[in-house]
């Protein structure tokens, strides 16, 4: 069985960047992705804050370019779902549903998935009015009324996108102020299609086959009322895709993988990059940067040049 120098799990911006840097360094590189490359970035329409791209770029287009770039330098791609990582001496065995893969180092770049609200009706109406991706489903709500739950950057970005389709967009946030950056808030407040409902939570999603209304509760007064809408878009955070390694690699209380400055995890020779890692800022640029760091550190680890005795992963 072939032994790779670097095996990358996940094909988002962190994984693709790692693949580019590893294969460009003439390392035998394998990228394993269970779905299409791009990860959560594919749920965003435009990227306006990627350095050097003045007029913005379609997120999917950037991911396609990154994929081709990694392939051009020699990264091999396999579609499979990874279920475990097992160390065998100096070799790591990555176990997938379709087969096992062997390598000297591993970079985990599996990212994160949207977090659910956990309210009555959410699961029942997922795909029937409940969505976690505006760019995927906005066209189903032309001239209709929708709600966006959340107050961070993702929620406000998606609310702005939804105004291109929906008649009215309610932004429901549990705090008395939004968490999104100032520039996004300003754009949202200038948009007459967006209506803010603060200090409020969604307690139930209702309908007959499809979403027809939601029950909302004011956190200060306790008052509950129904809001007639046609769709609910939920953006209340993310959950790291790390369950498959939680028993062998250290994570924090939320499941995010803990690394040192070299992106190495608590398992020697296994690195993590991107949204699966405990970090401050979750953006395409930080994921790509961490992928580059992880790949460079993996090369140095293989060559015995990484000073691992000083690293601390706690």
Residue pairs with C-beta under 8 A, 6 or more apart in sequence:
1 100
1 102
2 28
2 102
3 28
3 91
3 102
3 103
3 104
4 28
4 29
4 30
4 101
4 102
4 103
4 104
5 22
5 27
5 28
5 29
5 103
5 104
5 105
5 298
5 299
5 302
6 18
6 22
6 27
6 28
6 29
6 30
6 103
6 104
6 105
6 106
6 107
6 295
6 298
6 299
7 29
7 30
7 31
7 32
7 92
7 94
7 101
7 103
7 105
7 106
7 107
8 15
8 18
8 19
8 22
8 29
8 30
8 31
8 32
8 75
8 106
8 107
8 109
9 15
9 32
9 82
9 94
9 106
9 107
9 108
9 109
9 110
10 31
10 32
10 33
10 39
10 108
10 109
10 110
10 111
10 241
10 274
10 276
11 31
11 33
11 35
11 36
11 37
11 38
11 39
11 67
11 77
11 109
12 37
12 38
12 39
12 40
12 41
12 63
12 109
12 111
12 274
12 275
12 287
13 38
13 39
13 41
13 63
13 66
13 274
13 284
13 287
13 288
13 291
14 109
14 111
14 273
14 274
14 275
14 287
14 288
14 290
14 291
14 294
15 31
15 33
15 37
15 39
15 107
15 109
15 273
15 274
15 291
16 31
16 37
16 63
16 66
16 67
16 69
16 70
16 288
16 291
17 66
17 273
17 287
17 288
17 289
17 290
17 291
17 292
17 295
18 31
18 107
18 109
18 273
18 291
18 292
18 294
18 295
18 298
19 29
19 31
19 70
19 73
19 75
19 291
19 295
20 66
20 69
20 70
20 73
20 75
20 291
20 292
20 295
21 291
21 292
21 295
21 296
22 29
22 75
22 107
22 295
22 298
22 299
23 29
23 70
23 73
23 74
23 75
24 73
25 295
25 296
25 299
26 74
27 295
27 298
27 299
27 302
29 74
29 75
29 76
30 75
30 76
30 77
30 78
30 101
30 103
31 37
31 70
31 75
31 76
31 77
31 78
32 78
32 79
32 80
32 82
32 94
32 96
32 101
33 77
33 78
33 79
33 80
34 79
34 80
34 81
34 82
35 79
36 42
37 63
37 66
37 67
37 77
38 59
38 60
38 63
38 64
38 67
39 63
39 111
39 274
39 275
40 111
40 112
40 113
40 238
40 275
41 47
41 59
41 60
41 62
41 63
41 284
42 59
42 60
42 63
43 132
43 133
43 134
43 135
43 136
44 59
44 135
44 157
45 58
45 59
45 135
45 161
46 56
46 57
46 58
46 59
47 53
47 56
47 57
47 58
47 59
47 62
47 284
48 56
49 283
49 285
50 57
50 62
50 284
50 285
51 285
53 62
59 284
62 284
66 288
67 77
71 77
78 96
78 98
78 101
80 96
80 97
80 98
80 99
81 96
81 97
81 98
82 94
82 95
82 96
82 110
82 244
83 95
83 96
83 97
83 244
84 94
84 95
84 244
84 245
84 248
85 92
85 93
85 94
85 95
85 106
85 108
85 244
85 245
85 248
85 249
85 267
85 270
86 92
86 93
86 95
87 93
87 267
87 268
87 269
88 102
90 104
90 269
91 102
91 103
91 104
92 102
92 103
92 104
92 105
92 106
92 269
92 270
93 100
93 101
93 102
94 100
94 101
94 102
94 103
94 106
104 269
104 302
105 269
105 270
105 271
105 298
105 301
105 302
106 269
106 270
106 271
107 263
107 270
107 271
107 272
107 273
107 291
107 294
107 295
107 298
108 242
108 245
108 249
108 257
108 265
108 270
108 271
108 272
108 273
108 276
109 272
109 273
109 274
109 276
109 287
109 291
109 294
110 240
110 241
110 242
110 274
110 276
111 240
111 241
111 274
111 275
111 276
111 287
112 238
112 239
112 240
112 241
112 275
112 276
112 282
113 238
113 239
113 241
114 132
114 133
114 234
114 235
114 236
114 237
114 238
114 239
115 236
115 237
115 238
115 239
116 122
116 123
116 234
117 149
117 202
117 234
117 236
119 202
119 203
119 204
119 205
120 203
120 204
120 205
121 130
121 204
121 205
121 206
121 207
121 211
122 130
122 205
122 234
124 205
125 205
125 207
125 210
125 211
125 232
128 207
128 209
128 210
128 211
129 205
129 207
129 210
129 211
129 212
129 230
129 231
129 232
130 205
130 211
130 231
130 232
130 234
131 137
131 231
131 232
131 233
131 234
132 233
132 234
132 235
133 233
134 148
134 158
134 159
134 161
134 162
134 233
135 158
135 161
137 231
137 233
138 161
138 162
138 164
138 165
138 166
139 165
140 231
141 162
141 165
141 166
141 230
141 231
142 165
142 166
143 165
143 166
143 167
144 166
144 167
144 229
144 230
144 231
145 166
145 167
145 168
145 169
145 170
145 228
145 229
145 230
146 162
146 166
146 168
146 169
146 170
146 229
146 230
146 231
146 232
146 233
147 169
147 170
147 171
147 172
147 202
147 214
147 227
147 229
147 231
147 232
147 233
148 155
148 158
148 159
148 162
148 169
148 170
148 171
148 172
148 233
148 235
149 155
149 172
149 173
149 202
149 232
149 233
149 234
149 235
149 236
150 171
150 172
150 173
150 234
150 235
150 236
150 237
151 171
151 173
151 174
151 175
151 177
151 178
151 179
151 180
152 178
152 179
152 180
152 235
152 237
153 179
153 180
153 181
153 184
154 235
155 171
155 173
155 180
155 235
155 236
156 171
156 178
156 180
156 184
156 185
156 187
156 188
157 180
157 184
158 233
158 235
159 169
159 171
159 188
159 194
159 233
160 184
160 187
160 188
160 191
160 194
162 169
162 233
163 169
163 191
163 193
163 194
166 193
166 231
167 193
168 193
168 195
169 193
169 194
169 195
170 195
170 196
170 197
170 227
170 229
171 178
171 188
171 194
171 195
171 196
171 197
172 197
172 200
172 201
172 202
172 216
173 196
173 197
173 198
173 199
173 200
174 199
174 200
174 201
174 219
175 198
175 199
176 198
176 199
177 198
178 185
178 188
178 196
178 198
180 188
188 194
189 196
197 216
197 227
199 218
199 219
199 220
200 216
200 217
200 218
200 219
201 216
201 217
201 219
202 214
202 215
202 216
202 217
202 232
203 215
203 216
203 217
203 224
204 214
204 215
205 211
205 214
205 215
205 232
206 212
206 213
206 214
206 215
206 226
207 213
210 230
211 229
211 230
211 231
211 232
212 228
212 229
212 230
213 226
213 227
213 228
213 229
214 226
214 227
214 229
214 232
215 224
215 225
215 226
215 227
216 224
216 225
216 226
216 227
217 223
217 224
218 224
238 275
238 282
239 254
239 255
240 251
240 254
240 255
240 256
240 257
240 275
240 276
240 277
241 276
242 249
242 251
242 255
242 256
242 257
242 276
243 255
245 257
246 255
248 267
249 257
249 265
249 266
249 267
249 270
249 272
250 257
250 258
250 265
250 266
250 313
250 314
251 257
251 258
251 278
252 258
252 278
256 276
256 277
256 278
256 279
257 265
257 272
257 276
257 277
257 278
258 265
258 266
258 277
258 278
258 313
258 314
259 265
259 271
259 272
259 277
259 278
259 313
260 311
260 312
260 313
261 311
262 271
262 293
262 294
262 297
262 306
262 308
262 311
263 271
263 272
263 273
263 277
263 290
263 293
263 294
263 297
264 270
264 271
264 297
264 301
264 306
264 308
264 311
264 313
265 271
265 272
265 313
266 313
268 308
269 298
269 301
271 294
271 297
271 298
272 294
273 287
273 290
273 291
273 293
273 294
274 287
274 290
274 291
275 282
275 287
277 290
279 286
279 290
297 306
300 306
301 308
